[in-house]
Amino acid sequence: LGKSMTLNYLVFAENIAEGQRIENFFIQKPNGFGGWDNVFEGTTVGNKRIVPLNGLTTDMLRIFVTSSRDTPEFGKISVY
């Protein structure tokens, strides 16, 4: 993200023209001790997935796709 920010939502989408592929994913933030903590776990993404972050303050997030039907193709990724 470039700097520490307070985030309420992560919004992301798949390239739906190629079909819905993601079946399971999780989102992590750094924990300050060299590791990462899970902040959300979910299933399908599709055209748009809105993930509540509930005022999380961080400078970095990462998305892990743990199960998909084919190689995931992300569209837009935004944080608010």
C-alpha positions as CSV (number, residue, x, y, z in Angstrom):
1,L,0.0,0.0,0.0
2,G,3.0,2.2,0.4
3,K,2.1,3.6,3.8
4,S,0.0,2.5,6.8
5,M,-3.7,3.0,6.2
6,T,-6.9,2.2,8.0
7,L,-9.0,-0.1,5.8
8,N,-12.7,-0.9,5.9
9,Y,-13.0,-3.0,2.7
10,L,-11.0,-4.9,0.2
11,V,-12.9,-5.2,-3.1
12,F,-11.6,-7.6,-5.8
13,A,-12.9,-9.4,-8.9
14,E,-12.0,-12.2,-11.3
15,N,-11.7,-11.7,-15.0
16,I,-15.2,-13.1,-15.4
17,A,-14.9,-13.4,-19.2
18,E,-12.7,-16.4,-18.5
19,G,-15.1,-17.9,-16.0
20,Q,-15.3,-18.1,-12.2
21,R,-12.2,-19.9,-11.1
22,I,-11.4,-19.2,-7.5
23,E,-13.0,-21.6,-5.0
24,N,-11.2,-20.7,-1.7
25,F,-8.9,-17.9,-0.6
26,F,-7.6,-16.0,2.4
27,I,-6.2,-12.6,3.1
28,Q,-3.3,-11.8,5.4
29,K,-1.5,-8.8,7.0
30,P,2.0,-8.7,8.5
31,N,2.0,-9.3,12.2
32,G,5.1,-7.3,13.1
33,F,7.2,-10.3,14.0
34,G,8.2,-11.4,10.5
35,G,5.1,-13.5,9.9
36,W,1.6,-13.0,8.6
37,D,-1.9,-13.2,10.3
38,N,-5.1,-14.3,8.5
39,V,-7.7,-11.5,8.5
40,F,-10.3,-13.1,6.3
41,E,-11.1,-16.5,4.7
42,G,-13.6,-16.9,1.9
43,T,-14.8,-19.0,-1.0
44,T,-15.8,-17.8,-4.5
45,V,-15.0,-14.3,-5.8
46,G,-16.7,-14.1,-9.2
47,N,-17.7,-10.7,-10.6
48,K,-17.0,-8.9,-7.3
49,R,-16.1,-9.8,-3.8
50,I,-16.4,-7.2,-1.0
51,V,-14.3,-8.3,2.0
52,P,-15.0,-6.4,5.3
53,L,-11.8,-5.4,7.1
54,N,-13.5,-3.5,9.9
55,G,-11.0,-0.6,10.3
56,L,-7.8,-2.7,10.0
57,T,-4.7,-0.6,10.0
58,T,-1.8,-2.0,8.0
59,D,0.7,-1.1,5.2
60,M,0.4,-4.4,3.4
61,L,-2.1,-7.1,2.5
62,R,-1.7,-10.3,0.5
63,I,-4.3,-12.6,-1.1
64,F,-3.7,-16.3,-1.2
65,V,-5.8,-18.5,-3.5
66,T,-5.8,-22.0,-1.9
67,S,-8.2,-23.7,-4.4
68,S,-9.2,-22.9,-8.0
69,R,-10.6,-24.6,-11.0
70,D,-7.9,-23.1,-13.3
71,T,-5.2,-20.4,-13.0
72,P,-6.9,-17.4,-11.3
73,E,-7.2,-14.2,-13.4
74,F,-7.7,-11.2,-11.2
75,G,-9.5,-8.1,-12.4
76,K,-9.6,-5.0,-10.3
77,I,-8.3,-5.0,-6.7
78,S,-9.2,-2.0,-4.5
79,V,-9.1,-1.0,-0.8
80,Y,-11.3,1.5,0.9
